[in-house]
Amino acid sequence: MGISDTRLKGKGMKESHNDYVLIWSGVDKNKRAVHGVGFYLHPELAKNIMEVDYISERIIRLRIQQEKEVTTYIQVYAPCNDSYSDEDKDTFFEELSDVINSTKNQDMLVVNGRHEWTRGKSSQIFTWYKWNDLTKASQLDFILIRKTDRCKVNDSKAMPNIHIDTDHRPVMMETSARRRPRPNKRQQPETINLRKLAEEPVKAAIEQQMDQLFQKLPDQE
């Protein structure tokens, strides 16, 4: 499970309740913890961790082996409300773009994040409700994947009635292990080795074929 707003300092990995593993990335220990991102993993899944990149207090990347496939998870906490400048937002999205672009192409890529976006009413798309006024709601939390992996997604929705200490609802995505469709292979053009023209047998064969072709042409001045 990807988590935002951990408000933990430093970075690291530790066992938590029932041997679950908490991985987090936050600010330096001499700074005030405001944001923070991380993952909370089942102990069996945690055994398959391949690498962790602690990018910042807003971005963390986890690469993990899942059966025959490797999945890269990126958890983010975007600075998208009006209290942040355009420069802050641009810097974040440039950094996120660099992290995504450096992810291995053969990996399934899953980006979990919090980003402000308000849409029409729906019990399964609203992921945030104001704690003292449930009539105010927004869709703030998302899961992003590559278009080529869309065929693996069976379902995605916000989970109501989850009793955790937050005004956000967890967003769940159910996937299957179907392979990505392979792109159609284009027919390779035939290559011609011009160096063969210097060989006497090849030259003789070409001259013979040219003579035969000219003999078939009608008489011309």
Backbone bond lengths (Angstrom), bond angles and torsions (degrees), N, CA, C in turn:
res aa  C-N    CA-C-N  psi(-1)  N-CA   C-N-CA  omega(-1)  CA-C   N-CA-C  phi
1 M - - - 1.460 - - 1.519 108.87 -
2 G 1.342 117.21 128.66 1.455 121.75 175.26 1.512 109.91 -84.87
3 I 1.327 116.51 141.58 1.468 120.29 -177.95 1.525 109.74 -133.37
4 S 1.326 115.10 143.73 1.460 122.47 175.39 1.521 109.23 -117.81
5 D 1.341 114.84 162.26 1.454 120.74 176.93 1.536 111.64 63.38
6 T 1.337 116.33 43.22 1.470 120.12 -179.89 1.525 112.36 -71.75
7 R 1.331 116.35 -29.34 1.472 123.45 -179.02 1.531 111.66 54.91
8 L 1.318 115.15 39.74 1.462 121.31 175.74 1.525 109.26 -106.53
9 K 1.325 116.78 143.44 1.453 121.37 179.15 1.525 110.75 -88.76
10 G 1.328 115.59 155.21 1.454 120.39 177.32 1.511 112.24 72.67
11 K 1.307 115.48 -154.11 1.462 121.60 179.73 1.515 108.45 -153.76
12 G 1.338 115.44 156.89 1.449 117.36 178.59 1.508 113.41 160.18
13 M 1.341 114.19 -167.03 1.461 122.68 -176.66 1.525 107.65 -145.13
14 K 1.323 117.30 134.89 1.462 120.04 179.81 1.522 110.04 -153.83
15 E 1.326 115.20 155.85 1.460 120.64 175.18 1.517 109.48 -77.72
16 S 1.334 114.88 142.87 1.455 120.78 -178.53 1.520 109.45 -124.22
17 H 1.295 117.01 -147.47 1.455 122.49 -176.44 1.524 111.26 -62.15
18 N 1.342 117.13 134.24 1.476 123.36 178.74 1.525 112.50 55.55
19 D 1.329 116.80 34.83 1.471 123.48 177.07 1.517 113.50 68.42
20 Y 1.328 117.93 8.15 1.467 118.99 173.13 1.526 108.65 -64.31
21 V 1.335 116.17 152.52 1.461 121.14 -175.29 1.521 109.86 -109.73
22 L 1.325 115.62 127.20 1.462 122.11 176.74 1.523 108.66 -103.11
23 I 1.341 116.15 127.10 1.461 122.86 175.43 1.521 106.92 -120.07
24 W 1.339 117.84 130.20 1.449 119.01 -175.22 1.524 111.95 -142.33
25 S 1.336 114.94 156.20 1.458 122.58 176.38 1.519 107.62 -136.61
26 G 1.340 116.20 121.21 1.464 120.73 -177.25 1.511 111.83 -136.99
27 V 1.316 115.56 -163.56 1.463 121.01 -179.69 1.530 109.77 -78.07
28 D 1.343 115.46 169.48 1.461 120.44 173.95 1.526 109.77 -59.89
29 K 1.312 116.03 152.64 1.459 120.71 -174.22 1.523 113.29 -65.98
30 N 1.328 117.14 -18.10 1.470 119.54 178.70 1.527 112.64 -90.09
31 K 1.349 117.44 4.83 1.456 121.65 178.69 1.526 110.59 -111.81
32 R 1.324 115.57 165.07 1.460 121.44 178.52 1.522 109.48 -79.45
33 A 1.328 116.59 128.89 1.469 121.46 -179.81 1.523 109.64 -78.41
34 V 1.333 115.44 117.43 1.468 120.45 -178.11 1.527 111.07 -117.17
35 H 1.327 117.19 -42.00 1.470 120.63 -174.92 1.530 109.62 -113.18
36 G 1.299 117.05 -113.54 1.465 120.50 179.30 1.516 112.39 99.99
37 V 1.348 115.73 140.82 1.463 122.25 178.76 1.524 108.90 -135.65
38 G 1.331 115.92 162.21 1.460 118.14 179.48 1.515 112.79 -178.00
39 F 1.339 114.74 -170.95 1.461 122.97 178.23 1.518 109.14 -135.30
40 Y 1.325 114.93 150.47 1.465 122.00 176.01 1.520 106.18 -124.80
41 L 1.347 117.52 112.46 1.461 121.42 -169.14 1.514 112.83 -115.98
42 H 1.334 115.04 145.09 1.461 121.77 170.08 1.525 108.17 -62.11
43 P 1.346 118.25 142.18 1.475 119.90 -176.48 1.522 114.19 -57.72
44 E 1.343 118.56 -34.30 1.466 119.98 178.80 1.524 110.96 -69.96
45 L 1.319 117.06 -38.08 1.457 120.72 178.36 1.524 110.79 -69.26
46 A 1.323 116.47 -35.31 1.464 120.63 -179.06 1.527 112.04 -63.35
47 K 1.331 117.69 -23.60 1.468 120.61 179.03 1.531 111.72 -67.20
48 N 1.346 116.99 -19.35 1.460 120.94 -175.09 1.527 112.94 -99.94
49 I 1.335 117.53 13.18 1.465 120.58 178.73 1.527 109.64 -64.86
50 M 1.318 116.43 129.80 1.461 122.14 178.65 1.528 111.69 -97.96
51 E 1.334 116.46 -42.79 1.465 119.80 177.42 1.519 110.06 -163.32
52 V 1.332 115.42 155.23 1.460 122.96 177.23 1.519 108.36 -130.75
53 D 1.336 116.58 131.55 1.461 121.86 175.77 1.526 108.51 -113.71
54 Y 1.331 115.82 113.60 1.459 121.13 178.79 1.537 107.36 -89.22
55 I 1.324 117.34 91.38 1.461 121.51 -171.73 1.532 111.03 -76.36
56 S 1.311 116.86 -52.89 1.465 121.81 -177.29 1.520 108.61 -165.76
57 E 1.340 115.43 -173.58 1.467 118.60 176.07 1.519 112.03 -73.85
58 R 1.343 116.61 -5.44 1.459 120.80 -179.49 1.521 113.56 -115.90
59 I 1.321 118.19 -10.75 1.463 120.86 -177.72 1.525 109.89 -141.40
60 I 1.330 116.20 131.39 1.455 122.68 172.63 1.524 107.90 -139.77
61 R 1.333 116.62 142.93 1.472 120.87 -178.27 1.519 109.75 -124.87
62 L 1.334 115.14 134.98 1.460 122.29 -178.52 1.523 109.37 -127.27
63 R 1.323 117.25 128.35 1.467 121.72 177.52 1.527 107.49 -112.88
64 I 1.331 116.00 128.61 1.456 119.74 -170.81 1.528 110.72 -143.59
65 Q 1.318 115.95 143.16 1.465 122.31 177.78 1.520 109.05 -85.97
66 Q 1.331 116.65 125.43 1.457 121.95 177.80 1.515 108.64 -129.19
67 E 1.335 115.14 102.99 1.463 122.82 -173.61 1.527 108.69 56.73
68 K 1.333 118.70 -122.35 1.463 120.50 -177.23 1.523 112.73 -93.16
69 E 1.317 117.32 4.07 1.458 121.34 -174.84 1.524 110.66 -120.33
70 V 1.322 115.94 147.44 1.460 121.78 174.87 1.530 108.14 -103.49
71 T 1.329 116.54 130.93 1.461 121.96 179.65 1.514 109.66 -118.24
72 T 1.323 115.84 134.22 1.461 121.71 173.02 1.516 108.75 -104.62
73 Y 1.339 115.59 122.25 1.464 121.80 177.16 1.525 108.82 -106.70
74 I 1.323 116.08 132.48 1.464 121.61 175.21 1.519 107.90 -121.06
75 Q 1.325 115.95 120.75 1.459 121.04 177.67 1.524 108.63 -104.46
76 V 1.345 116.50 128.94 1.458 120.22 -177.18 1.523 110.90 -130.39
77 Y 1.324 114.44 160.08 1.467 122.17 173.07 1.525 105.93 -136.69
78 A 1.324 116.29 95.59 1.466 121.58 -170.48 1.530 112.06 -77.75
79 P 1.339 117.60 142.01 1.472 121.94 175.88 1.528 110.36 -85.46
80 C 1.313 117.13 83.33 1.467 118.80 -168.88 1.522 115.27 -115.58
81 N 1.324 119.59 -2.71 1.467 116.65 178.64 1.529 110.37 -86.72
82 D 1.312 116.70 176.90 1.466 121.60 -170.95 1.520 113.63 -70.24
83 S 1.316 119.26 -10.84 1.464 120.65 -179.03 1.526 112.40 -77.24
84 Y 1.350 116.78 -9.61 1.463 120.87 179.99 1.518 109.89 -105.15
85 S 1.331 115.48 144.37 1.464 120.96 -179.93 1.523 110.48 -76.81
86 D 1.327 115.87 162.67 1.465 120.65 175.68 1.526 110.68 -60.36
87 E 1.322 116.76 -33.93 1.465 120.38 179.18 1.526 110.94 -65.10
88 D 1.347 116.72 -41.19 1.471 120.34 177.21 1.527 110.42 -61.23
89 K 1.312 115.90 -43.91 1.467 120.27 -178.16 1.527 111.11 -67.23
90 D 1.346 116.60 -42.99 1.464 119.85 179.90 1.522 111.13 -63.40
91 T 1.326 116.34 -41.33 1.471 120.47 179.54 1.515 111.02 -61.52
92 F 1.334 116.38 -42.68 1.470 120.29 179.41 1.523 111.35 -62.87
93 F 1.339 117.17 -49.26 1.458 119.69 -175.56 1.525 112.36 -70.01
94 E 1.322 117.50 -29.26 1.461 119.60 173.42 1.528 110.58 -66.17
95 E 1.328 115.79 -41.65 1.466 119.55 178.92 1.525 110.73 -66.22
96 L 1.330 116.66 -42.56 1.455 120.45 177.98 1.524 111.09 -62.71
97 S 1.332 116.58 -40.56 1.466 120.46 178.54 1.527 110.80 -61.27
98 D 1.326 116.78 -40.79 1.468 120.46 178.57 1.529 111.01 -63.96
99 V 1.328 116.79 -40.29 1.467 120.77 179.93 1.524 110.77 -65.94
100 I 1.327 116.75 -42.66 1.470 120.95 178.93 1.523 110.48 -64.87
101 N 1.330 116.74 -44.60 1.467 120.38 -177.49 1.521 112.55 -67.01
102 S 1.330 117.65 -24.87 1.460 120.67 179.52 1.532 112.83 -87.84
103 T 1.338 116.84 -1.23 1.467 120.95 177.61 1.526 109.53 -74.70
104 K 1.314 117.12 139.94 1.462 121.78 -177.68 1.525 110.29 -61.15
105 N 1.330 115.98 135.06 1.468 121.18 -176.07 1.527 112.72 -63.60
106 Q 1.351 117.23 -30.06 1.458 119.22 -176.78 1.531 112.53 -78.60
107 D 1.333 117.55 -11.23 1.464 120.73 179.17 1.517 110.96 -78.67
108 M 1.335 116.43 145.89 1.458 119.17 164.73 1.527 106.51 -73.53
109 L 1.323 117.43 132.22 1.460 122.25 -175.68 1.524 110.20 -110.82
110 V 1.340 115.74 127.53 1.463 121.88 178.30 1.527 107.47 -128.73
111 V 1.340 116.38 120.46 1.463 121.19 178.33 1.518 108.16 -111.60
112 N 1.336 116.77 119.32 1.460 122.45 176.96 1.524 107.90 -104.51
113 G 1.324 116.98 136.74 1.454 115.60 -179.44 1.502 114.46 -164.39
114 R 1.321 112.62 171.69 1.462 121.68 178.62 1.516 108.22 -118.01
115 H 1.327 115.52 121.57 1.467 121.73 -174.39 1.518 106.95 -151.17
116 E 1.331 117.42 132.93 1.465 120.62 -174.46 1.521 111.37 -74.65
117 W 1.341 115.19 127.31 1.458 121.25 178.16 1.519 107.55 -162.51
118 T 1.345 118.14 118.43 1.459 122.57 -176.61 1.515 110.14 -103.08
119 R 1.338 116.36 133.42 1.471 120.99 -179.59 1.523 109.38 -134.29
120 G 1.334 115.73 -173.96 1.456 121.12 -179.62 1.510 112.38 -65.81
121 K 1.323 116.25 165.01 1.458 120.91 -175.23 1.522 111.74 -69.38
122 S 1.320 114.66 135.13 1.461 121.27 174.05 1.513 107.47 -168.17
123 S 1.337 116.68 131.80 1.463 120.70 -175.96 1.518 112.56 -67.20
124 Q 1.335 116.77 -18.90 1.461 118.39 -176.69 1.523 113.50 -107.75
125 I 1.342 117.71 2.70 1.464 117.62 174.46 1.523 112.02 -113.01
126 F 1.330 118.45 -23.28 1.457 119.23 177.24 1.528 108.99 -73.32
127 T 1.313 115.81 126.55 1.469 119.97 -178.32 1.518 112.37 -112.39
128 W 1.344 117.27 -3.37 1.462 120.75 178.16 1.523 109.77 -138.21
129 Y 1.328 115.60 134.08 1.455 122.86 174.26 1.526 108.75 -128.85
130 K 1.329 116.63 135.87 1.458 119.66 176.74 1.516 109.40 -64.21
131 W 1.331 115.78 129.53 1.472 120.21 -169.88 1.523 113.79 -59.80
132 N 1.351 118.03 -28.93 1.469 119.93 -177.77 1.528 112.83 -111.40
133 D 1.341 116.09 8.70 1.461 119.84 178.55 1.526 108.51 -155.92
134 L 1.323 117.49 90.64 1.461 122.31 -174.01 1.522 113.35 -70.83
135 T 1.349 116.99 -5.98 1.456 118.55 175.93 1.528 111.52 -77.49
136 K 1.331 116.74 -13.61 1.462 121.45 177.98 1.524 109.14 -101.36
137 A 1.328 115.32 115.84 1.464 120.44 -175.40 1.516 110.26 -146.78
138 S 1.321 115.73 156.44 1.464 121.62 179.25 1.521 110.01 -148.13
139 Q 1.303 114.88 164.86 1.467 120.96 172.51 1.524 106.98 -101.87
140 L 1.330 116.08 103.86 1.458 121.12 -174.08 1.521 113.33 -112.82
141 D 1.317 117.85 -22.32 1.463 121.20 -170.93 1.527 109.92 -113.19
142 F 1.352 115.43 137.04 1.458 120.25 -171.59 1.519 111.73 -139.05
143 I 1.320 114.64 159.26 1.463 122.70 168.38 1.525 106.78 -124.31
144 L 1.330 116.55 124.34 1.457 121.95 179.76 1.520 109.82 -112.46
145 I 1.332 116.59 140.53 1.463 121.66 176.00 1.514 109.19 -137.58
146 R 1.336 116.81 168.28 1.449 120.95 174.84 1.531 109.87 -70.77
147 K 1.332 115.89 150.78 1.464 120.02 177.84 1.527 110.99 -60.35
148 T 1.334 116.47 -34.27 1.458 119.84 -178.03 1.529 112.37 -68.79
149 D 1.339 117.80 -16.54 1.464 121.15 179.22 1.530 112.26 -99.73
150 R 1.320 116.81 3.87 1.464 119.78 -176.60 1.528 111.71 -62.60
151 C 1.327 116.92 -30.43 1.463 120.37 -178.67 1.532 111.65 -66.66
152 K 1.331 117.68 -15.08 1.466 120.98 -179.20 1.524 112.73 -87.85
153 V 1.327 117.81 -12.35 1.461 121.64 -175.08 1.523 110.02 -85.87
154 N 1.333 115.71 120.36 1.463 120.98 178.00 1.523 112.45 -91.62
155 D 1.340 116.75 -34.52 1.464 119.89 -176.35 1.525 108.73 -163.66
156 S 1.344 115.94 154.41 1.457 121.87 175.62 1.517 108.44 -154.32
157 K 1.329 116.85 130.05 1.464 119.42 -177.99 1.526 110.43 -165.44
158 A 1.343 114.50 161.15 1.460 120.83 172.39 1.525 108.72 -77.80
159 M 1.333 115.98 143.75 1.469 121.21 -176.18 1.523 110.10 -102.81
160 P 1.345 118.20 109.33 1.467 120.40 178.01 1.527 110.95 -79.00
161 N 1.329 114.58 166.18 1.475 121.90 173.56 1.524 113.19 59.60
162 I 1.345 117.25 32.37 1.453 120.92 172.23 1.526 107.25 -96.62
163 H 1.308 116.72 117.56 1.466 120.85 -171.68 1.526 110.60 -90.14
164 I 1.320 115.23 84.88 1.452 121.22 174.14 1.514 108.26 -129.99
165 D 1.326 116.64 160.64 1.457 121.33 -172.19 1.520 110.92 -80.75
166 T 1.332 116.20 71.58 1.458 121.69 178.35 1.520 108.69 -161.23
167 D 1.347 115.77 156.35 1.465 119.53 176.11 1.522 111.28 -94.10
168 H 1.333 117.29 9.19 1.463 122.29 175.90 1.528 110.38 -102.32
169 R 1.322 115.46 145.47 1.462 120.87 173.20 1.531 109.61 -93.09
170 P 1.319 118.01 138.71 1.468 119.12 174.72 1.528 110.59 -65.11
171 V 1.330 115.59 146.85 1.463 121.93 176.35 1.524 107.84 -108.12
172 M 1.324 116.93 125.93 1.458 122.41 -176.78 1.519 110.35 -109.86
173 M 1.333 116.09 139.32 1.458 120.84 172.89 1.523 108.38 -127.48
174 E 1.322 115.74 127.93 1.465 121.35 178.13 1.525 108.73 -103.73
175 T 1.342 116.35 127.11 1.454 120.59 -177.95 1.520 110.72 -125.15
176 S 1.311 115.30 161.83 1.461 121.61 173.79 1.522 107.82 -117.65
177 A 1.319 115.89 173.27 1.466 120.30 -174.59 1.513 112.67 -95.03
178 R 1.330 117.14 24.94 1.458 119.09 179.35 1.519 110.92 -64.92
179 R 1.308 115.93 142.15 1.455 121.63 -178.79 1.528 110.90 -75.08
180 R 1.320 115.89 152.96 1.461 119.80 173.73 1.522 109.74 -65.43
181 P 1.331 117.18 143.36 1.473 118.43 175.46 1.520 109.76 -64.57
182 R 1.320 115.60 133.13 1.456 119.42 179.65 1.522 110.47 -79.01
183 P 1.324 117.52 136.48 1.470 118.96 178.14 1.517 110.76 -65.78
184 N 1.341 115.41 148.13 1.461 120.03 178.80 1.523 110.25 -64.88
185 K 1.304 115.57 131.87 1.455 119.81 179.63 1.525 109.59 -79.32
186 R 1.307 115.71 126.00 1.456 120.03 177.50 1.519 109.91 -77.89
187 Q 1.333 114.76 142.76 1.454 119.15 179.05 1.519 110.00 -67.48
188 Q 1.322 116.15 125.71 1.449 120.99 -178.69 1.522 110.87 -72.61
189 P 1.338 117.84 135.00 1.475 119.70 179.05 1.529 110.27 -66.75
190 E 1.335 115.03 148.17 1.455 120.06 178.84 1.525 109.86 -68.05
191 T 1.315 116.70 134.83 1.461 121.20 179.36 1.530 109.69 -97.92
192 I 1.328 116.02 144.54 1.462 121.97 -179.67 1.527 108.82 -117.37
193 N 1.311 115.79 125.15 1.456 121.87 -179.99 1.531 108.83 -90.59
194 L 1.331 116.17 98.62 1.467 120.71 -176.75 1.520 112.58 -68.65
195 R 1.298 117.96 -20.63 1.461 120.35 179.74 1.528 111.53 -65.59
196 K 1.317 116.68 -23.63 1.474 120.58 178.53 1.529 111.69 -63.35
197 L 1.334 117.07 -23.15 1.468 120.38 -178.16 1.523 112.28 -64.15
198 A 1.322 116.97 -19.25 1.471 120.32 179.71 1.527 112.22 -81.46
199 E 1.329 117.64 -9.08 1.464 120.42 -178.60 1.537 109.38 -86.88
200 E 1.361 116.94 132.29 1.464 121.87 -174.86 1.525 113.53 -57.28
201 P 1.353 120.28 -44.32 1.481 118.69 179.29 1.510 112.53 -61.01
202 V 1.326 117.15 -37.69 1.463 120.59 179.64 1.522 110.07 -68.58
203 K 1.341 116.97 -43.98 1.466 120.43 178.58 1.530 110.94 -59.86
204 A 1.335 116.71 -42.94 1.471 120.62 -179.31 1.523 110.98 -63.97
205 A 1.335 116.85 -40.87 1.465 120.50 -179.24 1.519 110.87 -65.45
206 I 1.341 117.09 -40.95 1.460 120.83 179.70 1.524 110.63 -65.99
207 E 1.343 116.73 -43.27 1.460 120.23 179.08 1.523 111.28 -60.97
208 Q 1.326 117.14 -39.85 1.467 120.93 179.07 1.522 110.60 -64.10
209 Q 1.338 116.31 -42.89 1.464 119.75 179.51 1.528 111.12 -66.19
210 M 1.327 117.14 -39.02 1.458 120.21 178.43 1.530 111.34 -64.24
211 D 1.361 116.80 -40.47 1.465 120.53 177.93 1.527 110.61 -60.41
212 Q 1.317 116.14 -43.10 1.464 120.68 -179.36 1.529 110.70 -63.55
213 L 1.330 116.62 -39.87 1.464 120.42 179.60 1.522 111.22 -66.75
214 F 1.318 117.39 -42.67 1.468 120.62 179.90 1.524 111.69 -65.68
215 Q 1.330 117.69 -33.84 1.457 120.46 179.78 1.517 112.86 -65.99
216 K 1.326 115.76 -22.87 1.451 120.18 -178.95 1.532 111.81 -86.08
217 L 1.342 117.52 -10.79 1.451 120.23 -178.92 1.542 109.19 -76.79
218 P 1.333 117.69 150.13 1.486 119.88 177.15 1.536 110.06 -70.08
219 D 1.319 115.60 155.74 1.459 120.70 179.68 1.531 111.11 -63.51
220 Q 1.316 116.55 131.23 1.459 121.73 178.48 1.520 109.47 -134.69
221 E 1.362 115.13 153.99 1.477 118.40 176.62 1.529 109.34 -65.57
